[in-house]
């Protein structure tokens, strides 16, 4: 029997790292005496291969709480992605479930210490600003908590568990009271960016309805699958949508980096940033947002077209069902269709109405896309005009 080893497939560093952390944890749980890194990696890649854009750095596993994580270097950006592992059926499943219920659900928060230690180790070696935190499910909870404690700059989590759930937290337990107080206090001063990527079929997102507490902003992938990561990785449309979301996010983050660079390079601090530098930053931001609006809207149109085709197909199938005559039925197919027609049920009222309604919606989306594209052209033309008149601004755009 030949075993087919699959690469995680997405080439999105946080998504792939979140997926691969399960494999590293599996090895640490099943083979605790395996210490040689090359053998650990070989065992971890029996089912999923580390993609070419990621390079393994380090990992940890805490047998007491079941918490684990892996650090990878993103070769394309130089960033270090620190991924915390979710509830793992191939790891210590019982321990993970216990952590889900008691430490998160009831709000005790006892499973973070080793995650903190691992973050500190990576931050000391590679710099806190060079780290991106990530994780899936339970791992998304851990990544959020670490981000909150250290005010981490960028965190991207997938179908994450909440920090705690208000409706079931054991508020009479001193440990819970202290944990929630720490979270609430740190949230007041938190300035980091957290993106929560959810699929439509994810069950954990409903915890928000019963008081689940989260960080950051939620993005739901269109036409997406269930709670697992493979449903995203194996769907090129979802991967493309995620790439668009992250492109905007990292574009804005890059602008923030440039702003800080200008401030730090000036003796006068923020007051020393030149007019051309401010214009440059504003122009970059306008470009990123306008490009993002165009890309996201175009993707939405393509997704709508797919849904439209599916809806029209289903309407046609429904219409065909009307003409089917049950066994031993006295009326013919023609007579049945005549009765339907008299009651206003016919091809145009079923298929035609669906086509007309969806075409109107599609036309509205196309008009919005055209407006966004016009906005993008106006912005780019305006920037080009400014660059012609300002040598410093021109130099900034050339240097990037």
C-alpha positions in Angstrom: 0.0 0.0 0.0 1.4 3.4 -1.0 0.7 6.3 1.4 0.0 9.6 -0.3 1.5 12.5 1.6 -0.3 15.8 1.0 1.1 19.2 1.3 -1.2 21.4 3.3 -1.8 23.2 0.0 -2.8 26.8 0.7 0.6 28.5 0.8 -1.0 30.9 3.4 1.5 30.7 6.2 -1.0 31.1 9.2 -3.5 28.6 7.7 -0.8 26.0 7.0 1.0 26.5 10.3 -2.3 26.1 12.2 -2.9 22.9 10.2 0.6 21.5 10.7 0.7 22.1 14.5 -1.7 19.2 14.9 0.8 16.9 13.2 3.7 18.0 15.5 1.5 17.6 18.6 0.5 14.1 17.4 4.2 13.1 17.3 4.9 14.6 20.7 2.0 12.7 22.3 2.5 9.4 20.6 6.3 9.4 20.6 7.4 11.3 23.7 10.9 9.8 23.6 11.6 11.0 20.0 13.8 14.0 20.4 15.9 14.2 17.2 14.4 17.1 15.2 14.8 15.4 11.8 13.0 12.3 13.1 10.2 14.3 14.7 9.7 16.2 11.4 9.7 13.0 9.4 7.1 11.5 11.7 5.0 14.7 11.6 5.0 14.7 7.8 3.6 11.2 7.3 0.2 12.7 6.3 0.8 16.4 5.6 4.0 17.8 4.2 5.4 21.1 5.3 5.0 23.4 2.3 8.0 25.1 0.6 7.2 28.6 2.1 7.5 27.4 5.7 10.6 26.4 7.7 10.2 24.6 11.0 11.8 26.5 13.9 10.7 25.0 17.2 7.7 23.4 19.0 6.5 22.6 22.6 4.0 20.3 24.2 2.7 20.5 27.8 1.5 17.1 28.9 -0.3 18.5 31.9 -2.8 20.8 30.0 -2.4 19.4 26.5 -1.4 22.8 25.2 1.1 22.8 22.4 2.5 25.0 19.6 4.9 25.2 16.7 6.9 28.1 15.3 7.6 28.3 11.5 9.5 30.9 9.5 7.6 32.3 6.6 10.3 32.3 3.9 8.4 34.8 1.7 8.1 37.5 4.4 10.7 36.6 7.0 8.0 36.7 9.7 7.9 34.0 12.4 4.4 32.3 12.6 3.7 31.0 16.1 0.8 28.5 15.9 -1.0 27.0 18.8 -2.8 23.7 18.4 -6.5 23.0 18.7 -8.5 20.1 20.1 -6.7 17.2 18.6 -8.3 13.7 18.1 -4.9 12.4 17.1 -3.2 13.9 20.2 -4.4 13.8 23.9 -8.1 14.2 23.0 -9.4 13.7 26.5 -7.0 16.4 27.9 -8.0 18.8 25.2 -11.7 18.3 25.9 -11.1 18.9 29.6 -9.3 22.1 28.8 -12.2 23.2 26.4 -14.8 22.7 29.1 -13.1 23.8 32.3 -10.3 26.2 31.3 -12.3 28.0 28.6 -16.0 27.3 29.1 -15.9 27.7 32.9 -13.3 30.5 32.6 -10.6 29.0 34.8 -7.8 29.7 32.3 -5.2 27.3 33.6 -3.8 26.2 30.2 -1.8 29.3 29.1 1.5 29.3 31.0 3.5 27.2 28.6 2.0 29.1 25.7 3.3 32.3 27.3 6.7 30.8 27.8 6.9 29.7 24.2 5.9 33.2 23.0 8.5 34.8 25.2 11.2 32.5 23.8 10.3 33.3 20.2 10.0 37.1 20.9 13.4 37.2 22.6 15.0 35.4 19.7 13.2 36.9 16.7 11.7 40.1 18.0 8.0 40.6 19.1 7.2 42.8 16.1 8.3 40.0 13.8 5.9 37.4 15.2 2.4 36.5 13.9 0.2 34.5 16.2 -2.2 31.9 14.9 -4.2 28.9 15.8 -7.4 26.9 15.1 -10.3 26.1 17.5 -8.7 25.7 21.0 -5.5 27.0 19.5 -7.3 30.1 18.4 -8.3 30.7 22.1 -4.7 30.3 23.1 -3.4 32.6 20.4 -6.0 35.3 21.4 -5.0 35.0 25.1 -1.2 35.2 24.3 -1.9 38.2 22.0 -3.8 39.9 24.7 -1.2 39.4 27.4 1.7 40.7 25.3 -0.3 43.2 23.2 0.9 41.2 20.1 0.7 43.2 16.9 -0.8 40.7 14.5 -2.9 37.6 15.2 -4.9 35.5 12.7 -7.1 32.7 14.1 -9.3 30.2 12.4 -12.7 29.1 13.8 -11.4 30.0 17.3 -12.8 29.2 20.7 -13.6 32.2 22.8 -11.5 33.5 25.7 -14.3 32.5 28.0 -18.1 32.2 28.0 -20.0 34.6 30.2 -23.1 32.5 30.6 -21.3 29.4 32.0 -18.3 30.9 33.7 -18.0 29.8 37.4 -18.1 33.3 38.8 -17.9 32.1 42.4 -14.5 30.5 41.8 -11.6 32.8 42.7 -9.5 31.4 39.8 -12.3 32.4 37.4 -12.7 35.8 38.9 -9.0 36.5 38.6 -8.8 35.2 35.1 -11.7 37.3 33.8 -10.4 40.4 35.6 -7.0 40.0 33.9 -8.7 39.6 30.5 -10.9 42.6 31.0 -8.1 44.8 32.2 -5.8 43.8 29.4 -8.5 44.4 26.8 -8.7 48.0 27.9 -5.2 48.7 26.7 -4.9 46.2 23.9 -3.9 47.8 20.6 -3.0 44.7 18.5 -4.9 43.5 15.4 -6.8 40.2 15.6 -8.6 38.6 12.6 -11.0 35.8 13.3 -11.5 33.7 10.1 -14.7 31.7 10.3 -16.4 29.2 8.0 -20.2 29.1 7.6 -20.5 25.7 9.2 -18.3 26.4 12.2 -20.2 25.5 15.4 -17.9 27.5 17.8 -18.9 30.9 16.4 -22.4 30.4 18.0 -20.8 30.7 21.4 -21.0 34.5 20.9 -24.7 34.2 21.2 -24.3 32.9 24.8 -21.7 35.3 25.9 -18.5 34.0 24.2 -15.8 36.7 24.6 -13.5 37.2 21.6 -10.9 39.7 20.4 -10.8 41.4 17.0 -12.8 41.3 13.9 -14.7 38.4 12.4 -14.6 37.5 8.7 -16.8 34.6 7.4 -15.6 32.9 4.2 -18.3 32.6 1.5 -19.7 29.1 0.6 -17.3 27.6 3.2 -17.4 24.3 5.0 -17.4 23.0 8.6 -15.2 23.6 11.6 -12.1 21.8 10.3 -9.2 23.5 8.4 -9.0 21.0 5.5 -12.3 22.3 4.2 -10.6 25.7 3.6 -7.2 24.3 2.4 -8.8 22.0 -0.2 -11.1 24.7 -1.6 -9.3 27.1 -4.0 -12.1 29.6 -3.9 -11.9 29.9 -0.1 -8.1 30.1 -0.3 -8.4 32.9 -2.8 -10.9 34.8 -0.7 -8.6 34.4 2.4 -5.7 35.7 0.3 -7.6 38.8 -0.6 -8.6 39.5 3.0 -5.0 39.1 4.2 -3.6 41.1 1.4 -5.6 44.2 2.6 -4.6 43.5 6.2 -0.9 43.1 5.6 -1.0 46.1 3.2 -2.3 48.3 6.0 0.2 46.8 8.4 3.0 47.7 6.0 1.8 51.3 6.0 1.9 51.4 9.8 5.5 50.1 9.6 6.5 52.9 7.2 4.8 55.5 9.4 6.8 54.3 12.4 9.9 54.3 10.3 9.4 57.9 9.3 8.8 58.9 13.0 11.8 57.1 14.3 14.1 58.5 11.6 13.2 62.0 12.5 14.9 63.8 15.4 11.6 65.6 16.2 9.5 62.4 16.2 6.1 62.7 14.7 6.3 66.4 14.2 9.4 65.9 12.0 7.5 63.8 9.5 7.4 65.8 6.2 4.3 66.8 4.3 5.4 64.6 1.4 5.8 61.6 3.8 2.2 62.1 5.1 0.9 62.4 1.6 2.8 59.2 0.7 1.2 57.3 3.6 -2.3 58.5 2.8 -1.8 57.6 -0.9 -0.6 54.1 0.0 -3.6 53.6 2.3 -6.0 54.8 -0.4 -4.4 52.4 -2.9 -4.6 49.4 -0.6 -8.2 50.1 0.3 -9.3 50.8 -3.3 -7.5 47.7 -4.7 -9.1 45.7 -1.9 -12.6 46.9 -2.5 -12.3 46.0 -6.2 -10.8 42.6 -5.5 -13.3 41.7 -2.8 -16.3 42.9 -4.9 -15.1 41.0 -8.0 -14.8 37.9 -5.9 -18.3 38.4 -4.5 -19.6 38.7 -8.1 -18.0 35.4 -9.1 -19.4 33.7 -6.0 -22.9 35.2 -6.7 -22.7 33.9 -10.3 -22.0 30.4 -8.9 -25.0 30.6 -6.5 -27.2 32.0 -9.3 -26.4 29.1 -11.6 -27.1 26.7 -8.8 -30.4 28.4 -8.0 -31.6 28.4 -11.6 -30.6 24.7 -11.9 -32.7 23.9 -8.8 -35.6 25.9 -10.1 -35.5 24.0 -13.4 -35.4 20.7 -11.5 -38.4 21.8 -9.5 -40.3 22.7 -12.7 -39.6 19.3 -14.2 -40.9 17.6 -11.1 -44.3 19.2 -11.6 -44.9 17.3 -14.8 -44.3 13.9 -13.2 -47.5 11.8 -12.9 -47.8 9.6 -9.8 -48.7 5.9 -10.4 -52.4 5.2 -10.9 -53.1 8.9 -11.2 -56.1 9.7 -13.5 -54.8 13.0 -14.9 -52.1 13.1 -17.7 -49.0 15.2 -17.4 -50.5 17.8 -19.8 -53.7 18.0 -17.7 -51.6 18.4 -14.5 -49.6 21.2 -16.0 -52.8 22.9 -17.2 -54.1 22.9 -13.7 -50.8 24.4 -12.4 -50.9 27.0 -15.2 -54.5 28.1 -14.2 -53.2 28.7 -10.7 -50.3 30.8 -11.9 -47.7 28.2 -11.6 -45.6 27.8 -14.8 -42.1 28.0 -16.1 -41.9 31.8 -15.9 -43.2 31.9 -12.4 -40.6 29.4 -11.2 -37.5 29.6 -13.3 -38.2 33.0 -14.9 -38.7 34.7 -11.5 -35.5 33.3 -10.1 -33.6 34.4 -13.2 -35.1 37.9 -13.1 -34.5 38.4 -9.4 -30.9 37.2 -9.5 -30.1 39.1 -12.6 -31.2 42.4 -10.9 -29.0 41.6 -7.9 -26.1 40.7 -10.2 -26.5 44.0 -12.1 -26.4 45.9 -8.8 -23.2 44.2 -7.8 -21.7 44.9 -11.2 -22.6 48.6 -11.0 -20.9 48.7 -7.5 -17.8 47.0 -8.9 -17.7 49.6 -11.7 -17.9 52.4 -9.2 -15.1 50.9 -7.1 -13.0 50.5 -10.3 -13.6 54.2 -11.2 -12.6 55.2 -7.6 -9.4 53.2 -8.0 -8.5 54.9 -11.3 -9.3 58.4 -9.8 -7.0 57.6 -6.8 -4.2 56.4 -9.0 -4.5 59.3 -11.4 -4.5 61.7 -8.5 -1.4 60.1 -7.0 0.4 60.2 -10.4 -0.4 63.9 -10.7 1.0 64.6 -7.2 4.2 62.6 -7.9 4.9 64.7 -11.0 4.9 67.8 -8.9 6.8 66.5 -5.8 10.3 65.1 -6.1 10.4 63.8 -2.5 7.1 62.0 -3.0 8.3 60.5 -6.3 11.4 59.2 -4.6 9.3 57.6 -1.8 7.2 55.7 -4.4 10.3 54.6 -6.3 11.9 53.2 -3.0 8.6 51.7 -2.0 
